[in-house]
Amino acid sequence: MRLGLVNPLSSMSNFLQQSGGYALIDGGLATELERHGADLNDPLWSAKCLISSPHLIKTVHLDYLEAGADIILTASYQATIQGFESKGMSKEDSEALLQRSVKIACEARDTYYERCAEHLSDGTKNGRILKHRPILVAASVGSYGAYLADGSEYDGNYGDAVTLSTLKEFHRRRVQVLAESGPDLIAFETIPNKLEAQAYAELLEEDGINIPAWFAFNSKDGVNVVSGDSLSECASIADSSEKVIAVGINCTPPRFIRGLVLSIQKVTSKPILIYPNSGETYDPDQKQWVQSTGVSDEDFVSYVNKWRECGASLIGGCCRTTPNTIRAIYKALKSPAASPSQL
């Protein structure tokens, strides 16, 4: 289905209704790409595969769809025109790679629907969920800090030289290209501070972006966004934009999610999305996740119905979560105890 801008909130409401009252977002991309053999030791991170191995990206998208995901995020989180140009590419080639990220996700959706048709009846086959249902492609936009690849997306400290104008000009063409490439919405992810949220909101209006968006912030203390800015103030920026159809949290430890959802609910009536990381700690100096600091899939999923009860309607995983995580969430939300009438 398409989420038009005539009444985007109504379109999202219809999507959630068709999805059973909630929808599943996919999980971590980079971890899965590495599991399939990709080398992501590069400032481009997962976006490197847009150049070297686009087939792996499609494979991961399909893995998540067969795990039950209703929304798949494109491999463009760390894909920026500036980042590609730093690798010696032209502006035209850089824009083509952004377009490719959306094309791959749309092709994965088409392939998934073909597999569902071949299966004849909706259901599960060998652990694969083959069910024809509305599926959205969300074009991922990472923060300015993600482009810097110095860990500043996890603290939001860009320095005084980075202004609202700086951020708008950095993101402008990238957002335009992604929006024109055929996704259903734009996912502004891991937003670390109020300034970048404001930049995104203004870009959506100034550039006449013709598809809706969601804003997902990250937190490391369970109270504020990672920069220390007020989560309520950040969420209010999202609430004030007619083009923003959902607001929430990503790449944040599971133990913080419930409290953050309750804070967001105080300032918006828009659907709330949450896709936490595995709870592991990221070391920006070593550029790797610290092992044994996260939670198991079982512990992760144990939170799911609590998140649903407190108001989250779009639920998935972020860094270090896998198709197994999403499959477990699918099962948890499909269980009789999780039916909307009992929440």
N, C-alpha and C positions, 0 to 999 in steps of 0.2 A: 504494500500500500504506500501511497505518497502522503507526506505530511505537508499539506498546503499551508500557505500563509493567510488565507482568508480568515480562518479561525484555527490557528495551529494548536491551541490548547485543547480545543474540541477534537482535533485529529488525534492528538496523543491520548485523550480520554477514550476515543473509539478503539485505538490500537490496544490499549490496556484492557478494555472490555473484551475485545476479541481474543486476547491472550489469557483470559481467565482472571483478570483483576490485577495481575502483576506480569512483569516481563523479565526475562533473564538476559543479562549482558554477558558477553564472553569473558575470558580470563586473560592471563598474561601472554603476551606475544613473544617477547624476546626469549624467555625460557624455553618455549616450545620450538622456536626456530633453532636454537642451539641443540636441543634434543634431536632435531632432524639433521644436524650436521653443520649448521651455519656458524661461521666465525664472526662474532659481533664486536670484537675488540677494535672499535673504531668510533670516532666522534659521531658518526651517523647512526650508530647503534642498529636497531632493527631496520631502519630505513636503508641500510647498506644492501639489504636483500632485494630492494626494488631494482638495484643495478645488477647484482650478481646472481640472484636466485629467486626470481618472482614465483616460480613454481612451488617453492617451500611455503611462501606466504599463503598461497591458495590452499595448500594442504592443511595448514594450521586453521585457516578459516573453516574449512570443511570439518575438521576434527571438533571444533566448537559447536558448529551447527548440529552435528550428530550427537553431541553431548546435551543438546537441548537449548542452546542459546537462541534467543529471539532477536538479538541485536549484535552485529559484529562491527568492530572498530577497525578502520583501515590502518595500514602500516605507515602512517604519515606523522606519527607523534613527533619524531625527531627529524622529519623530512622538511627542510626549509630551502628556499631558493638560495639563501646566503650560504648554507652549509654545502649544498651541491656545487655552488660556484667556487667554494674554497678547495674543492677537489678538481678544479680545472674545467668544469662543465659550463656550457653556455646557459644563458637565461632560458632560452627555448627548451633545451634539453632538461633543465631543472624543472620547468613547468610540466614537461611531458612525464616526468617521474611522479610528480604529485598526481597527475591525472591517472597514471598507471595504478597508483595505490587504490583509487576508487574502482577502477575497472576490474582489478583482481578480485576485490570483495564482491562486486556485482556478479562476476563470472562464477564465483564460489556459490553464491546464492542460487544461481541458475542451475548449476551442476547438482546442488543439493535437491532442488525441486525435481530434477530428472530422476534422481535416485529414489525419491519418495514415490514418484509415478510408477517406477519399475517395481516397487515393493507392493503396489496395489492397495493395501490397507494400512491405515495409520497405526503405528505401534513401535515396538522395539524389536530389533533383530541383531542378535549377537552383541548386545550392549549398545547398539547404535539406535538412536531415536530418529525414526523416519516418519515424520509427521508434517504434512503440508499445513503451514500456518503463516501468518504475516511475519515477515522478517525485514528488519530495517538495517540499512548500511549507514553507519555513522562515520563521517570523515574526521579523523582525530587531529587535533591541533594541540601540540605541546607548548609549554611556556617558553618565554625567552631564555629562561635558565636551562631548559632542555637543550636548546641550540648551543649554549655556551659549554655544555658538557663538563661543567666543573662542580656539579652538585648544588648549584644555587637554586634549582627548582625545589630543593628540600629545605631552603631557608628563606627564599624570597628576597635576599639582600642583593640588589642589583647596583647599589651605589647611587650617589646623588646625580651622577651624570645621565642616568637613564630616567627620562621623563615620560609623561603620558604620550607626548608626540613621538618620542623615540619608539615606544612600543607599538603605537598605531602604524607607523611607517614600516616597522620590521614585519609586522604580521599582514599588512594590507593585501599585497598581491597574492600571497599564499592562500589567504582565506577566499579571495575572489576565485582563484583557480580551482580550489577544492569544491567550492559551492557550485561552480559551473560544470563539474565533472560527473554529475549524476547521483550524488548520495541523497539519502532521505533527510539527513540532518547533519549539523556540525557539532562535534563534541569537543568543547574546550576543556582540556584535562589538566589535572594537577596544578590548578591556579594557586600560586603561592602568596599572593598579596592583593590588596584592594586596588592598587594602581593598574595592574594588568586586567583585572575584572572590568574596570572602568574603560580601559582601552578596547576590550572586546565589545562591550555594550555599545560604545560609540561607533565602532567600525560597522557593526551590524546595521545601524541606522544610516550612517553617512554613505555607505557603499550600496545600499539597497539590496543587501543579500537576500536572495529569493527563497531560501529554505530556513526552517527554524534551527534552534541550537539548544544545547544544554551546557550548563556551567558546573564543573566538578572541582571542588577545592580540596586541599590536603592539609592535614593537621598532625602535629607530633606531640601535642599535650592534651588532646581531647577537649579543648576549650576554644582556642583561636586557630586561625590558619597559620601555616608554618612561619610566616614573617612576624607573627605577633599581632597582626591586624585582627580586629573583631570579626568573627565568623558571621555574626548577625549583620554587620554593616556590609560585608561582602555578599551575603545572600540577598540583602535588600537591593543591591545593584542588579542582581539577576532578576529579582522579582519585578523591578521597575521596567524591564525591557519586555515589550510585547512579543519579541521574536524568541525569547528564551522560554522553552516549554517544560523544562525540568531543571532542578538545581539539587546539588548534593555533594557527596564526598567520594574521593578515590585515593588510592595509594596511601592508605592510613591503616594502622593496626586495628584488627577487628574489635579489640576491647574498648576502643573509643567510639565506635560507630553509634551506638544507641543514644548516648548523650548528645552527640553532634546532630543527629536527626531531630531530637527534641528541640534543640536550639534553632535549627532551620525552620521548623514548623511554626515558631513564634512570629516569623516575619514573612512567610509566604504560604499560599494555599496551592501552589503549583506541585505537580508530582515530585517526589523526592527519590533520587537515585543514590545508590551506594554500591561501590565496588572496591572493597578494601584490598590491601596487599596481604600476604601470608602472615604478616606480623614480624617478619624478619627485618633486621636493621641494615640499611645501606651505608657502606663506607665510601664516601666520595673521594678519599685519597687513594684507596686501593681500587676504586671503581668496581666494587663487587659487593654482593650481599653476604652478610655475616651468617655463616651456617649455624644451625641449632638455636636461632633466636626467634623462630616463628612458631606457628601452631600447625597441627596436623589437619588434614582434610576433615577428619571427624570433628575436631574441636571447632574448626572454622564453621562447619555446617551447623553445629549446635547453636550458633548465634542466629541462624537465618530466620526462624519463626519469631524470635524476639524483635528482629529488625522489621519484619513484616507487621507485627503487632503494633509497633510504635509509629508506623506510617510510611515506611519505604515501599515503593511500588515497582521500582526497577532495581534489580539486585544482580550482582555478578562479582567478578574478582579482578584484581589488578596484578602487580608484579608478583611472580613466583607462584601464582595459582595456575592450575592446569585444566585440561578438559575433564579430568577426574573430579576436580573441585566443582566444576559447573554441573557435571552429571549428578553429583551428590546433592547440590542445591536443587536441581530439577526434581529429584526424587523426594526431597524434604518438602518442597512446596506442593508436590502432587499428592502427598499423603493425606488421608482423610482428616487428620488433626489440623492440617494447614488450610482447610477450605475457608474461603472468605467469610462464609456465614458463621464460622466458629471463632473468628479472630476478634 
